[in-house]
């Protein structure tokens, strides 16, 4: 990976789709499957998600 990239000729929103639908349960299921494959238990995964949600709520300025 390069140290820096030139985005001066880039276009903003090229792949943005206003009517896009994100199926979050499917995304979470995929992430859980990957986490299990790396050796994490469901309890560890759920604890990580809970900690992440708590952190997001306590630092609203960092949320996208």
N, C-alpha and C positions, 0 to 999 in steps of 0.2 A: 504494500500500500504506500502511496506517495505521502510526503509530508504535507503537501498542499495541493489543491485542485483549483482550476480556473473556471468559475461559473459565470463569467461575464457575458457569455453568449447563450446562457441557459434560458429556458422559458418556465415561468412559474405556473403551476397548476396544470401541466401537460397531461397528467394522468388522473386528475381530479374528476370524480363523477358524482354529481349532486344526488342522484338517485341510488347510489351504491348501498347495499345492505350488508352489514357485518353480522355474521352468525356467531356470536360470542360463545355460546355453549360448545359449538364444534371446535372453536379455537382452543378453549380451555381443555377440552377432551384431548386434543392433539398434544398440548403442552404436558398434560398429566401422563400421557402415554410415553412421551420422551423422558420425563422425569423418572418414571418407573423403570424404564430401560437403563437409566444411569444408576439405579439402585436406591432411589428414594421411596419411602412408604407413603401411602395416602395421607397418613397423619402428618408426616413431615411436609408434604406438599401443601396441605390445608393450612398448616401453621405458617408457612412462608407466605401464602396468599393473604392470610389474616394480617400478618405483620406489614405487608406491603400496603394493604388497604388502610391500615391505621396510620402509616407514615404519610400516605397521600392526603388523608383527612387533616393531619396535623400540620402539613406544609402546603396549603392551597396555592401559594404563589409558584410552586414548582410544577403544578399540574398543567398539561398542555391545553 
